[in-house]
Amino acid sequence: MDEIMEGARAHMEKTLAALVNEFGGVRVGRASAAVLDRIAVDYYGTPTPIPQMAAVSTPDPRTLQIQPYDASTLKAVEKAILASDLGITPMNDGRVLRLGFPPLTEERRRDLAKQVTKMAEEAKIAVRAIRRDAIEKYKAAKKRSEITEDDLKDAEKDTQELTDRFCKDVDAAAAKKEKEILEF
């Protein structure tokens, strides 16, 4: 029983961590290197995330500076950024790329807040699916007479409490990100 509960807890923690990581990629009007994590560049036939092949810095709050370790990849990095859904055209000076992040409009902020809410809902669905899988494992153990009816009820209750806690954590992370988006 403890194995099932620990497995469920570990999966829920990974789901929450993935959500927080995903939130890092949501642009809020200030420069953040996390927006580049999802953009892969074809580097000698291998899709490589930009932060692994370039030094990324923020010279000011609204600018990202990307300096590839291998200068010959500058054009490939520029192409990958242009092809992404970032919506920012990089400025190329031959050595580094600069990305200027314009201030967000009120409408774009609302769209981003809706996107954050949707991501949070998907994470809660994933947490509930983990709960369902754990409860099915408990029921299978009950069917094999490995646990009693009382153990099953206790395990279901504990799993539900764990699920509720992680759903609250997801809501809190979403509320924090929405506040960040709407206030900046």
VMD Tcl script that draws the C-alpha trace (Angstrom):
set ca {
  {0.00 0.00 0.00}
  {2.81 2.39 0.87}
  {4.44 1.74 -2.52}
  {1.26 2.71 -4.35}
  {0.85 5.89 -2.26}
  {4.51 6.89 -2.72}
  {4.26 6.22 -6.46}
  {1.17 8.41 -6.68}
  {2.83 11.16 -4.62}
  {5.94 11.08 -6.85}
  {3.84 11.30 -10.03}
  {1.81 14.19 -8.61}
  {5.01 16.04 -7.64}
  {6.35 15.57 -11.17}
  {3.08 16.88 -12.60}
  {3.28 19.99 -10.41}
  {6.96 20.53 -11.30}
  {6.17 20.18 -15.01}
  {3.38 22.75 -14.66}
  {5.65 25.25 -12.89}
  {8.26 24.66 -15.61}
  {5.60 25.25 -18.28}
  {4.58 28.48 -16.53}
  {8.19 29.63 -16.84}
  {7.78 29.60 -20.61}
  {4.76 31.92 -20.51}
  {5.97 35.37 -21.50}
  {4.93 38.11 -19.07}
  {6.43 41.19 -20.70}
  {9.83 40.88 -19.10}
  {12.77 38.94 -20.47}
  {13.15 35.40 -19.17}
  {15.55 32.78 -20.51}
  {12.89 30.12 -19.80}
  {11.03 31.13 -22.98}
  {13.95 29.70 -24.98}
  {13.88 26.28 -23.30}
  {11.23 24.96 -25.73}
  {12.97 26.24 -28.87}
  {15.25 23.64 -30.41}
  {17.90 24.35 -33.03}
  {19.08 21.73 -35.51}
  {22.70 21.42 -34.32}
  {24.58 18.95 -36.52}
  {21.42 16.89 -37.01}
  {20.37 16.94 -33.36}
  {17.55 19.18 -32.05}
  {19.23 21.11 -29.23}
  {17.58 23.65 -26.89}
  {19.06 27.14 -27.24}
  {20.26 27.41 -23.60}
  {22.44 24.31 -24.15}
  {24.26 25.83 -27.12}
  {24.47 29.51 -26.22}
  {25.07 31.88 -23.35}
  {21.77 33.60 -22.56}
  {21.82 36.81 -20.54}
  {19.44 39.65 -19.69}
  {21.22 43.00 -20.08}
  {17.99 44.78 -19.07}
  {14.50 43.68 -17.95}
  {13.06 43.67 -21.47}
  {15.97 42.23 -23.47}
  {17.49 38.77 -23.84}
  {20.94 38.43 -25.34}
  {21.93 35.12 -26.95}
  {25.58 34.44 -27.76}
  {26.12 30.98 -29.31}
  {29.22 29.10 -28.13}
  {29.82 28.18 -31.78}
  {29.55 31.39 -33.85}
  {28.65 29.39 -36.99}
  {25.29 28.48 -35.42}
  {24.11 32.11 -35.08}
  {21.96 31.93 -38.25}
  {20.44 28.57 -37.22}
  {19.50 29.97 -33.80}
  {17.96 33.04 -35.45}
  {15.96 30.82 -37.83}
  {14.69 28.65 -34.95}
  {13.51 31.72 -33.01}
  {11.74 33.11 -36.09}
  {10.04 29.74 -36.71}
  {8.88 29.47 -33.06}
  {5.63 30.80 -31.62}
  {7.54 33.41 -29.60}
  {6.42 36.26 -31.85}
  {9.66 38.24 -31.48}
  {12.09 39.03 -34.27}
  {15.71 38.74 -33.12}
  {18.20 41.52 -33.89}
  {21.42 40.02 -35.26}
  {24.66 42.01 -35.04}
  {26.87 39.19 -36.36}
  {28.05 38.02 -32.92}
  {24.95 37.97 -30.71}
  {21.18 37.95 -31.06}
  {19.05 40.34 -29.05}
  {15.38 39.74 -28.35}
  {13.38 42.79 -27.29}
  {10.23 41.99 -25.32}
  {7.57 44.63 -25.89}
  {5.13 45.45 -23.07}
  {2.03 43.28 -23.19}
  {-1.34 44.73 -24.12}
  {-4.25 44.25 -21.72}
  {-5.91 41.88 -24.20}
  {-2.74 39.77 -24.51}
  {-2.45 39.63 -20.71}
  {-6.01 38.26 -20.48}
  {-5.22 35.66 -23.16}
  {-2.12 34.59 -21.25}
  {-4.13 34.36 -18.02}
  {-6.65 32.09 -19.80}
  {-3.76 29.99 -21.12}
  {-2.39 29.64 -17.56}
  {-5.83 28.60 -16.30}
  {-6.05 25.98 -19.05}
  {-2.58 24.62 -18.20}
  {-3.57 24.40 -14.53}
  {-6.78 22.55 -15.38}
  {-4.80 20.04 -17.48}
  {-2.43 19.51 -14.55}
  {-5.38 18.89 -12.20}
  {-6.80 16.38 -14.69}
  {-3.42 14.61 -14.68}
  {-3.39 14.57 -10.85}
  {-6.89 13.08 -10.80}
  {-5.82 10.43 -13.32}
  {-2.95 9.49 -10.99}
  {-5.48 9.22 -8.13}
  {-7.73 6.98 -10.28}
  {-4.79 4.71 -11.17}
  {-3.73 4.40 -7.53}
  {-7.28 3.54 -6.43}
  {-7.51 0.91 -9.18}
  {-4.28 -0.63 -7.86}
  {-5.74 -0.69 -4.35}
  {-8.92 -2.36 -5.63}
  {-6.85 -4.94 -7.49}
  {-4.94 -5.66 -4.27}
  {-8.28 -6.04 -2.44}
  {-9.48 -8.44 -5.13}
  {-6.32 -10.54 -4.63}
  {-7.08 -10.47 -0.87}
  {-3.81 -8.64 -0.13}
  {-5.63 -5.89 1.78}
  {-8.88 -5.72 3.73}
  {-11.98 -3.66 2.98}
  {-11.02 -1.23 5.77}
  {-7.51 -0.87 4.33}
  {-9.08 -0.11 0.94}
  {-11.33 2.61 2.41}
  {-8.39 4.17 4.31}
  {-6.20 4.09 1.21}
  {-8.94 5.72 -0.91}
  {-9.38 8.44 1.72}
  {-5.61 9.09 1.96}
  {-5.29 9.16 -1.83}
  {-8.15 11.66 -2.06}
  {-6.51 13.89 0.57}
  {-3.23 13.76 -1.37}
  {-5.09 14.64 -4.58}
  {-6.86 17.56 -2.91}
  {-3.56 18.90 -1.59}
  {-1.90 18.77 -5.01}
  {-4.95 20.35 -6.68}
  {-4.65 23.24 -4.17}
  {-0.93 23.52 -4.99}
  {-1.75 23.67 -8.71}
  {-4.36 26.38 -8.05}
  {-1.88 28.35 -5.96}
  {0.80 28.17 -8.67}
  {-1.74 29.25 -11.30}
  {-2.97 32.15 -9.15}
  {0.61 33.32 -8.61}
  {1.36 33.20 -12.34}
  {-1.91 34.97 -13.25}
  {-1.13 37.72 -10.73}
  {2.36 38.07 -12.25}
  {0.87 38.33 -15.76}
  {-1.84 40.82 -14.89}
  {0.20 43.17 -12.66}
  {3.36 43.75 -14.72}
}
mol new
graphics top color blue
foreach p $ca { graphics top sphere $p radius 0.5 }
foreach p [lrange $ca 0 end-1] q [lrange $ca 1 end] { graphics top cylinder $p $q radius 0.2 }
display resetview
